[in-house]
Amino acid sequence: MAIQLPNLPHLAMLGKLDPKARRSLLVALFTLLLLRGKIADLPRGVFAKLRNVASRQEVSQEELAQALQQVYVDEPDGSKTLLVPHKGRISKVTVKPTPASVIEKNAKRFPLVPASHKPSLDKTFLRQLLAILRIAFPSWRSKEALILVSHSFFLVLRTVLSVAVARLDGRIVRDLVSADGVGFVKGLGLWFALAIPSTYTNSMIRHMQAKLSLRMRTRLTRYTDDIYLSATPHLRYYRVALEGGLDDVDQYITSDIASFCDALSGIYGNVLKPALDLVLFTSQLSRSLGFRGTAMLFMNYYITARILRAVTPAFGRLAAVEARLEGEYRAGMGRVGRESEEVAFYGGGLRERSILWRAYLRLIKHVNSIYKIRIAYEWTEDFVIKYLWSAAGYCLISIPVFFTRRRHVGIQAQGPKPDERINSEVANRTETYISSRRLLLSLADAGGRLMYAYKDLLELAGLTTRLYTLLSTLHNLPPLPVPANSGKNVVALRNVDVGVPTTAPAFLAATAADDESETGSSKGSGTVLVRGLSFELEAGEHLMITGSNGVGKTAIARVLAGLWAAQGGGQVSRPLGKTGVFVVPQRAYMVTGTLLDQIIYPDSYPQFVASGRTHAELMEILTAVNLAYLPSREGGWTTRKEWRDVLSGGEKQRMGMARVFYHRPKFAILDECTSAVSSDVEGRMYEHAKSLGITLITISLRPALMRYHTQLLTIAGDGTGRWSLKRIGTAEERMDLDREIVTLENRLAEVEQWETRLKELERLLSAQEA
């Protein structure tokens, strides 16, 4: 139906246009009207931003240092406002933690999948993708949904503009063949008019795709961090490898999430627009091709899909394996960086290089195999898309020409005379050919991108499987049992078996479903190190745990701290929170931050300010651990360094004791945390801890530390899990000491006999040499 334009002088020339040209013109005008508001508002927005920037005053260096130290501000609603110093100013970013109810609700959407599952385009892939999308797009009113709608709008607009350009291209060629100068000039004008929204639309499509990927990555990363870095009783960051069986989690969270978001945002544009192009271009071509041409067009679609589906490799599985090998190589590089000093002491550079080179070769070998597989696939794909579709296009265009009943062809070498109507048969046929050819080329491009998208979908399936594996593992880790809180200052174990945690039952069930032969195996049975351990420790009764290496001393500390669950049906009771039990591990940990952050860890600077503590108190703590020289040596409390490398082994262990003195817990578990400290400083720290009212539970092999404790727990270490608990200073302990003294005296009495025997052996050896 033709559109009637107003009979105005400046539109009289437009009224002579055919309906197709007028529709194209209306599309261009409508797009310009949509862009006009944004273009007109652009200067005002720029000036508003400039006024805001000009009105903001640069903060002082002290304020910048304060913001860098504070990091964030706690809001009343539970969110945190991050303080980001940037170009002399402080930007504020609000971050809202994921509620526990949302995590619990999402856990139902992430059941475990069997380990033998291979990524492919099936129902499992759709279910996994939908579960992840519910996190990336929490609601239709979210920013991600708004960006998706905007991206879809520009994709649809680009298709509409492509149809308009194809029609306009045929019209310009028709006017050129028919020597219609006025129409040719009008067509060029419309061509440039369509160029403005077309170029803007192409730029916005790329911009929206990148922005969509970034927003999805931010959403998924925040959610994953919230669930991964969970507090007690979940502790997923600690248990995901041991109980969940998932290694290289850093590769999943950093690289795999970014790759998944890039692939998904690219897939959306590479599927939606080509699919829309196929529908619109096919509908436009059907008008000129007729029934037979349209049938052949759909036959071409079917044959192409069958050929490419038959030759397409399992790109999803290949992508998943590549990501895993990439994670292994990355983990190896990180290990060398973390343990560089130890490797240097051993001189193990060549050995580490061979290990990393072997991991790299496995990765490169797999990548090269993918490239070889792609050769045959891309050869077939290019032949089908470029040459088969081009030949099919010529055949389709020829149908209206060869099968029309009237074949009148008129050619005019000169322009029409006045009052003579142009013979437009050739011009109209040329217009149809040019428009159809452009549509067919666009159609071939759309079909090619859809075929390429199939390969991208397979790779997306591999990335989806990896990301789903991470999220399902984190969601299905059961929480640890919370120790009983009796309300008293008592730490007690009652008939507890201390053993290495086993794989969670949910993961064992998934593995058993995969391989029934492993159902009755010992895979789920853990090693029990100490059996039936029972003791009760009240405030002021200091306990020392001793025994040979590897007998389970640190395992007892993990049970007391709540990192491992008590086995054998036993019960653990202790005061809760870091003011109840505070653990100083054997390997000192230095957090990223300032010197002040090292002392107050795991508290943050806002918590330090809220507590009312002062720098003078911190200096007293450093004095107690013989580190009073650190602030002046390192440049003050706000100095930021890589403290793991700056501080020596003894200084790091003393910093761990400083944290105990700062938090002043009721009980402190010291797991050989003073092995690199001199005996005199060690003794002063123990005396200071007892003066603060801290009950000590020490794990050590140093007999000199027994004087600071009242009870001694000895682990037998003979594989039976036996243990003994004695009170230091009792008659039983004195009898044990007397037995040891007698044993040593007997050995000393035999020294003369061994010396005599040694001289005889030396005399015999000298005689043989002579």
ABEGO torsion letter per residue (X at the ends): XBBBBBBBAAAAAAAABBAAAAAAAAAAAAAAAAAAAAAAAAAAAAAAAAAAAAABBBBBAAAAAAAAAAGBBBBAAGBBBBBBBBGGBBBBBBBBBBBAAAAAAAAAABBBBBAABBBBBBAAAAAAAAAAAAAABABAABAAAAAAAAAAAAAAAAAAAAAAAAAAAAAAAAAAAAGBAAAAAAAAAAAAAAAAAAAAAAAAAAAAAAAAAAAAAAAAAAAAAAAABBBOAAGAAAAAAAAAGBBGAAAAAAAAAAAAAAAAAAAAAAAAAAAAAAAAAAAAAAAAAEAAAAAAAAAAAAAAAAAAAAABBBAAAAAAAAAAAAAAAAAAAAAAAAAAAAAAAAGAAAAAAAAAAAAAAAAAAAAAAAAAAAAAAAAAAAAAAAAAAAAAAAAAAAAAAAABABABBBBBABBBBBGBBBBAAAAAAAAAAAAAAAAAAAAAAAAAAAAAAAAAAAAAAAAAAAAAAAAAAAAABBBBBBBBBAGBBBBBBBGBBBBBBBBBAAAAAAAAAABAAAAABAAABBBBABBGBBBBBBBGBBBBBBEBBGAGAAAAAAAAAGABBBBGGBBBBBBBEAAABBBBBABBBBBBEBAAAAAAOABBAAAAAAAGBBAAAAAAAAAAAGAAAAAAAAGEAABBBBAAAABBAAAAAAAAAAAAAAAGBABBBBBGAAAABBAAAAAAAAAAAAAAGBBBBBBBABAAAAAABABBBBBAGAGAGBBBBBBBGBAAAAAAAAAAAAAAAAAAAAAAAAAAAAAAAAAAAAAAAX
